Structures are given as C-alpha cells and as structure tokens.
C-alpha cells in the first residue's frame, strides 16, 4: 500500500493554516484564485489534453471553479464565526455559543470528468474552513491535480497546505486509511461504497458525491424549443460524461411528439470531434463506449424506438448523439448511468406520473422542470427526490456559489459549495460559560428539597405536565 507521508506533512501545515484565522486564509486563497484565473488558458489546455473535452468546456469548468473558490474565501468568516444561542430557561445563568473549528487534514478524491470544478468544490471549502488538504486526482487526470498543487506551492512554498498524491484506486484506499480527519469523494456509487468501507475502519467521516441519472420533466405548457435546447446541453455536454445533467426526459403525452421532433432536429446537427471547437469530444475512458452500446442495444431489444442514432453511433472513441423513446423503465438505459450522449425521452400521462418515474430509481443527484407557470414548476421541483433542481433551465444551480450541492440515495450525502459546504468541513463545537451562580441549583449530587420542589413546579407550569397527585384528582 502506498506510503502517504503527505498526510504527516499536512498535519503540521494544518496547524499553521488554522492559526492564520479567517482573514489570513482569505488573503492567501484570493491570491491562489488570482493565480489560477491568470493562467486559465494554460489550465484549460491541460484539461483538454487529459480528457479530450473541447476548449469551451474546459474554460467554463475553470471559470465555475474559480467563482466557487472566490465565494468560499470571501464568506468563510461570516458563515463560520462563533454565534450566540439562547441558553433556555433551565440554563438561564449560562451564556451559550456555537463555534466551527476545522477538522485538521481533509483528503479529497476527485473524478476525471470535471477534474478542476468538481474537486475544487471540496478543496476550496475545506481550505477556507481552515483545513489542510491532500488531494488525489483521478489517475486519468493526474496532471491537472499536480498543476493545482504547483500553483499553491508557488505562492506558499514552505506551507504545504495543499498537496497532491497521484495513483490509482490503491492510492485512494491508502488515503482513506491514512488517518486524515475527513474524506471528500466524488465518483461512482460502487467506488463510493468501497471508500465508505475503508473509512469505517477508523470512523473517518465522509462526504460523498456519487452517480446520477438526472431527469428532466417537460409539461404540456412548457416552451418546447427552450426545453429541447436545455436537454441537448444537459445530455450531450461533456459527451454526456457528467453526473448531474440530463439522461432521462419525461414529457407529457400531449406534447411528446412535437418535443421529440424539436429535440431530434437539434441533435442531428451535433457531431463530436477531436478539435478544440467541437461541440463535444471523445469518451475519456476506453471502457465507456462499450457500456453505452450495451444500454442502447438493451433498450432497442425491449421495444424502444431510435429516433436519432442507434448502436452504430458508438464508434470509439466517439459516440454520436442518440435519442431513444418508448424505453421500458426497467432497462439499464433508464436505471443505470449511461455516461454518454444518449437521451431517453418517454411520454407520461401527466406531471404526477413524471415525478413518480423521476423518483423511481436509486439515484437522486439533480433534476430539471420546464413549465410556463413558475408556481407549478416550483411545486414539481419540491417533489423531486434530488439534492438540486432547476426550473426552466438545466444545471442552473451549478453557477450559484452560495447554493449547496449534493445528492440523496445512491447519489451520496453531505454537501459542497455555499455555507453548507463550509460547515461540511468544520466541526460544530458547543461552548457555555457561567454568567452567575444559579438561584436554583440542580447540577449537584444532592439538590435541596426546596430546589427540587420549585423546579418541578416550574416544569409543570411550563410544559403543561400534571403531577401524579393532580392526575388522581382529575381522574376521580
């Protein structure tokens, strides 16, 4: 098993980093942010080289990551400051407060599909909360991880608050067992379970962002052209290699055919390629085309109709857009992550059925609703079993740094981004201090009879409780 000396090094760095206070950390993090932003073209080129995604997608990823880093740096003091709370009647002589303290060393295990934006959600908020970070990027994108650590080292060469360790799953397992104080993992649900099992050995807490099978609901009154454009972006963006996007679309029966026609017209205009200006690039990993082909052939064998493309659209390393409709709900194309440019568009009798089908699977990362009525859209969004919902857009929440992000069910638990993300990487600590001696003291081994009598009388009066004697009189 790899020897992760980086964790020992991080332990000493974490003490120094926590001692900088919110103001000092903000200053260093904003300098780090500026360093990344000033070299965005360089980083985007590296992302493109390791993942194959087009330049526009790589640039957008960096811009989003920088926005979240900026928010975390600027808001950590406000979110994590000590706050007073009411002590209540029984502890009226006490003052009470909650404060948030860093864990110490946080291990971050990142994915390859968004090698900057996704792990930076954990890295930025963990650093802003006062932790040192040991980051293991995907073995597919190690150069991006090393680049991020190098920029930190240029600013603070003697303060290894952010370090990178590279390697495959064995390195990730070693990080989980290394004695870090918390693990933040993004990846498949299967790997998430392995991460949790490894962390359970030391009771190391974890935050998990796992897979997704996000659904888009289109009501009969929706702007079909806008919904179709959003579906194309959410389903084909990054070659469909995204946990939060669009893989399933449920459309009310009355507008199913016109929606499919509008969507098909847009999808037929899209052709992937290796060039920097392609709408999307190749599959990043060699195994993915086979999974995509199996999902397509499985759906067609069970009666689905291919409107755009078919199994022949899989021509490794590229996959052309595929639009399937009438796919049985039990097919892998509906229940499992396809992680490719394949959209399943099924008709439903109404919005109730759409919500029911959207919630039927194990995943619960994100979702979308298109309707012309805001109140109805928000009501439908409120019933989706997911961690984030966009109404009349797809992935609208991703560009709002103050919003938390995370899933439920097979999509994981815990949150990154926003205030919840800062608190995710902090321990809540309760503090009380006595302001004066209590007039009635029950916090003693032998409270006086009078103190107990007065306290019980106050208890009954406050909570409407009846003594046994009073109950006897009432029942008589």
C-alpha positions, 0 to 999 in steps of 0.5 A, a space after each residue: 500500500 502506498 506510503 502517504 507521508 503527505 498526510 504527516 506533512 499536512 498535519 503540521 501545515 494544518 496547524 499553521 493554516 488554522 492559526 492564520 484565522 479567517 482573514 489570513 486564509 482569505 488573503 492567501 486563497 484570493 491570491 491562489 484564485 488570482 493565480 489560477 484565473 491568470 493562467 486559465 488558458 494554460 489550465 484549460 489546455 491541460 484539461 483538454 489534453 487529459 480528457 479530450 473535452 473541447 476548449 469551451 468546456 474546459 474554460 467554463 469548468 475553470 471559470 465555475 471553479 474559480 467563482 466557487 473558490 472566490 465565494 468560499 474565501 470571501 464568506 468563510 468568516 461570516 458563515 463560520 464565526 462563533 454565534 450566540 444561542 439562547 441558553 433556555 430557561 433551565 440554563 438561564 445563568 449560562 451564556 451559550 455559543 456555537 463555534 466551527 473549528 476545522 477538522 485538521 487534514 481533509 483528503 479529497 478524491 476527485 473524478 476525471 470528468 470535471 477534474 478542476 470544478 468538481 474537486 475544487 468544490 471540496 478543496 476550496 471549502 475545506 481550505 477556507 474552513 481552515 483545513 489542510 488538504 491532500 488531494 488525489 486526482 483521478 489517475 486519468 487526470 493526474 496532471 491537472 491535480 499536480 498543476 493545482 498543487 504547483 500553483 499553491 506551492 508557488 505562492 506558499 512554498 514552505 506551507 504545504 497546505 495543499 498537496 497532491 498524491 497521484 495513483 490509482 484506486 490503491 492510492 485512494 484506499 491508502 488515503 482513506 486509511 491514512 488517518 486524515 480527519 475527513 474524506 471528500 469523494 466524488 465518483 461512482 456509487 460502487 467506488 463510493 461504497 468501497 471508500 465508505 468501507 475503508 473509512 469505517 475502519 477508523 470512523 473517518 467521516 465522509 462526504 460523498 458525491 456519487 452517480 446520477 441519472 438526472 431527469 428532466 420533466 417537460 409539461 404540456 405548457 412548457 416552451 418546447 424549443 427552450 426545453 429541447 435546447 436545455 436537454 441537448 446541453 444537459 445530455 450531450 455536454 461533456 459527451 454526456 460524461 457528467 453526473 448531474 445533467 440530463 439522461 432521462 426526459 419525461 414529457 407529457 403525452 400531449 406534447 411528446 411528439 412535437 418535443 421529440 421532433 424539436 429535440 431530434 432536429 437539434 441533435 442531428 446537427 451535433 457531431 463530436 470531434 477531436 478539435 478544440 471547437 467541437 461541440 463535444 469530444 471523445 469518451 475519456 475512458 476506453 471502457 465507456 463506449 462499450 457500456 453505452 452500446 450495451 444500454 442502447 442495444 438493451 433498450 432497442 431489444 425491449 421495444 424502444 424506438 431510435 429516433 436519432 442514432 442507434 448502436 452504430 453511433 458508438 464508434 470509439 472513441 466517439 459516440 454520436 448523439 442518440 435519442 431513444 423513446 418508448 424505453 421500458 423503465 426497467 432497462 439499464 438505459 433508464 436505471 443505470 448511468 449511461 455516461 454518454 450522449 444518449 437521451 431517453 425521452 418517454 411520454 407520461 400521462 401527466 406531471 404526477 406520473 413524471 415525478 413518480 418515474 423521476 423518483 423511481 430509481 436509486 439515484 437522486 443527484 439533480 433534476 430539471 422542470 420546464 413549465 410556463 407557470 413558475 408556481 407549478 414548476 416550483 411545486 414539481 421541483 419540491 417533489 423531486 427526490 434530488 439534492 438540486 433542481 432547476 426550473 426552466 433551465 438545466 444545471 442552473 444551480 451549478 453557477 450559484 456559489 452560495 447554493 449547496 450541492 449534493 445528492 440523496 440515495 445512491 447519489 451520496 450525502 453531505 454537501 459542497 459549495 455555499 455555507 453548507 459546504 463550509 460547515 461540511 468541513 468544520 466541526 460544530 463545537 458547543 461552548 457555555 460559560 457561567 454568567 452567575 451562580 444559579 438561584 436554583 441549583 440542580 447540577 449537584 449530587 444532592 439538590 435541596 428539597 426546596 430546589 427540587 420542589 420549585 423546579 418541578 413546579 416550574 416544569 409543570 407550569 411550563 410544559 403543561 405536565 400534571 403531577 401524579 397527585 393532580 392526575 388522581 384528582 382529575 381522574 376521580 
